[in-house]
Amino acid sequence: RIERDDTLMARTRRVYTCHPYANEQPDANIRLREICCELVAEGLSPVCPQVLLAHFLHEHEEREAGLYVRQQLLKDCDEMRVYGREITPTMRIEIAFAETIGLPIRYVDSAAEIA
């Protein structure tokens, strides 16, 4: 007989990472990986579209598809955390959508927090 562990059945809070990402900025990309590790260490599940989408979408050619996927991911999250000192146009769209759906937003070391 297999006993069920209800702690394994509990859903982990999903945190959407809103952070600048560019193939030309390896330091920013390394920081994004660190952020994901920090979230996991907190017992959270990072939702990191910057890393995920880069594997199958070309941001410049498939921008609308990328924005659509980001919005779908945001709908399944419990919180958004905004990182970085630069708020890019794509990040502004993500933040506005999160506000529209009533998703809690936390600013962590970001320009929006400082301004």
Phi, psi and chi 1 to 4 in degrees:
 res  aa     phi    psi   chi1   chi2   chi3   chi4
   1 ARG       -  131.6  178.5  174.6  172.8 -142.9
   2 ILE   -95.3  127.1  -61.5  174.0      -      -
   3 GLU   -91.6  139.6  -68.6 -173.0   34.2      -
   4 ARG   -88.0  132.1 -170.8  173.1   92.2 -179.1
   5 ASP   -99.7  103.8 -177.3   -5.9      -      -
   6 ASP   -63.7  -22.2  -73.1  -28.0      -      -
   7 THR   -66.7  -28.5   59.6      -      -      -
   8 LEU   -75.7  -21.9  -65.1  176.6      -      -
   9 MET   -84.7  -15.8  -58.8  -61.0  -74.5      -
  10 ALA   -68.7  141.4      -      -      -      -
  11 ARG   -83.8  128.8 -177.2 -179.9  168.5  -77.7
  12 THR   -77.8  140.6  -55.7      -      -      -
  13 ARG   -61.4  134.5  -72.9 -177.5   50.8   81.7
  14 ARG  -101.3  128.4  -65.2  179.2 -172.1  138.6
  15 VAL  -116.5  120.5  176.6      -      -      -
  16 TYR   -81.4  125.6 -173.5   95.7      -      -
  17 THR   -92.2  116.0   60.0      -      -      -
  18 CYS  -105.2  106.5 -174.4      -      -      -
  19 HIS  -153.1  143.9 -175.6  -78.2      -      -
  20 PRO   -63.0  142.0   -5.8   11.9      -      -
  21 TYR  -141.4  132.0 -178.5   87.3      -      -
  22 ALA  -154.2  138.9      -      -      -      -
  23 ASN   -61.9  -23.1  -70.1  -29.5      -      -
  24 GLU   -82.5   -6.7  -53.7   84.3   36.7      -
  25 GLN  -120.5   78.3  -60.9  174.2  -14.0      -
  26 PRO   -61.9  -31.5   10.4  -17.5      -      -
  27 ASP   -64.5  -41.4  -70.9  -16.5      -      -
  28 ALA   -64.2  -37.6      -      -      -      -
  29 ASN   -69.4  -36.0  -57.8  -19.8      -      -
  30 ILE   -64.9  -42.1  -70.2  169.1      -      -
  31 ARG   -61.0  -38.1  176.7   64.3 -174.6  128.9
  32 LEU   -62.7  -40.7 -171.0   54.7      -      -
  33 ARG   -63.8  -39.9  -71.7 -173.7 -164.8  100.3
  34 GLU   -62.0  -41.9  -68.6  169.6   -7.7      -
  35 ILE   -58.9  -45.6  -72.0  167.2      -      -
  36 CYS   -61.5  -41.9  -71.1      -      -      -
  37 CYS   -62.8  -40.2  -71.2      -      -      -
  38 GLU   -63.2  -41.5  -69.5  166.9   10.5      -
  39 LEU   -64.1  -42.4  -68.8  170.8      -      -
  40 VAL   -62.7  -40.7  169.5      -      -      -
  41 ALA   -62.9  -28.2      -      -      -      -
  42 GLU   -79.6   -3.4  -72.0 -179.5   44.4      -
  43 GLY    85.1   20.4      -      -      -      -
  44 LEU  -108.4  162.3  -57.4  167.7      -      -
  45 SER  -105.5  113.1  -66.1      -      -      -
  46 PRO   -74.3  137.0   22.5  -26.2      -      -
  47 VAL  -112.4  107.6  175.5      -      -      -
  48 CYS  -121.3   84.7 -172.8      -      -      -
  49 PRO   -65.8  -25.6   25.7  -34.4      -      -
  50 GLN   -59.4  -40.6  -55.7   88.4  -28.7      -
  51 VAL   -81.9  -44.4  173.1      -      -      -
  52 LEU   -61.3  -53.5  173.1   67.6      -      -
  53 LEU   -67.3  -29.0  -62.9  179.9      -      -
  54 ALA   -61.3  -19.8      -      -      -      -
  55 HIS   -79.4  -21.7  -71.3  -75.1      -      -
  56 PHE  -139.1   -5.7   62.9   89.2      -      -
  57 LEU  -120.5  145.4  -75.9  179.8      -      -
  58 HIS   -99.6  106.1  -61.0  -75.9      -      -
  59 GLU   -50.1  -43.8 -177.6   66.6   28.5      -
  60 HIS   -71.4  -37.3  -59.7  -68.0      -      -
  61 GLU   -86.1  -27.6  -64.4   87.6   25.1      -
  62 GLU  -122.3   43.2  -61.3  172.8  -73.0      -
  63 ARG   -58.5  -46.6 -178.7  168.5  170.9   72.0
  64 GLU   -61.8  -41.0  -68.6  -58.2  -44.6      -
  65 ALA   -64.2  -41.1      -      -      -      -
  66 GLY   -62.7  -42.8      -      -      -      -
  67 LEU   -64.8  -39.5  -70.9  172.1      -      -
  68 TYR   -61.6  -46.7  175.0   78.5      -      -
  69 VAL   -63.2  -42.0  171.2      -      -      -
  70 ARG   -58.7  -43.6  -75.0  178.5  167.2   84.7
  71 GLN   -64.3  -39.1  -70.7  175.8  -15.2      -
  72 GLN   -64.7  -40.9  -62.8  -49.8  -55.0      -
  73 LEU   -64.6  -42.0  -69.0  170.7      -      -
  74 LEU   -59.2  -37.3  -86.1  163.4      -      -
  75 LYS   -61.6  -26.7  -70.8  178.3 -174.4  178.4
  76 ASP   -95.0    4.0  -71.3  -28.7      -      -
  77 CYS   -98.4  160.6  -71.0      -      -      -
  78 ASP   -99.7  -16.3  -58.7  -64.2      -      -
  79 GLU  -164.1  152.8  174.2 -173.2  -13.3      -
  80 MET  -116.1  137.6  170.4 -170.9  -89.3      -
  81 ARG  -119.6  127.6  -67.7 -166.6 -172.0  173.7
  82 VAL  -100.8  123.8 -179.8      -      -      -
  83 TYR  -119.8  153.8  -63.6   89.5      -      -
  84 GLY    98.8  157.5      -      -      -      -
  85 ARG   -87.1  -12.8  -60.2 -135.8  172.3 -114.7
  86 GLU  -108.0  129.1  174.1 -168.7    1.8      -
  87 ILE  -105.7  108.1  -56.3  -64.7      -      -
  88 THR   -79.7  165.4   66.3      -      -      -
  89 PRO   -56.8  -39.8  -27.8   36.0      -      -
  90 THR   -65.9  -40.0  -61.0      -      -      -
  91 MET   -62.5  -39.3  -70.2  171.6   66.8      -
  92 ARG   -61.0  -39.9  -71.4 -173.2 -162.0  -74.2
  93 ILE   -65.2  -44.2  -67.0  168.8      -      -
  94 GLU   -61.0  -45.0  -68.3  171.4  -41.8      -
  95 ILE   -63.2  -44.8  -67.0  166.0      -      -
  96 ALA   -61.0  -41.4      -      -      -      -
  97 PHE   -66.1  -42.4 -174.8   76.5      -      -
  98 ALA   -59.3  -41.1      -      -      -      -
  99 GLU   -63.5  -41.4  -70.6  171.2  -16.4      -
 100 THR   -60.7  -39.3  -60.6      -      -      -
 101 ILE   -91.3    3.2   62.9  172.0      -      -
 102 GLY    76.1   24.2      -      -      -      -
 103 LEU   -77.7  130.2 -169.3   66.7      -      -
 104 PRO   -60.9  137.4  -19.5   29.4      -      -
 105 ILE  -121.2  130.6  -58.9  170.8      -      -
 106 ARG  -120.3  127.2 -178.2  172.4  157.9 -163.2
 107 TYR   -95.6  124.9  -67.2   88.4      -      -
 108 VAL  -122.9  109.2 -178.2      -      -      -
 109 ASP    51.1   51.2 -172.8   32.1      -      -
 110 SER  -123.4  162.5   73.3      -      -      -
 111 ALA   -64.8  -36.2      -      -      -      -
 112 ALA   -64.8  -33.5      -      -      -      -
 113 GLU   -70.0  -35.7  176.0 -175.4   48.8      -
 114 ILE   -78.6  -38.3  -64.8  162.9      -      -
 115 ALA   -70.3      -      -      -      -      -
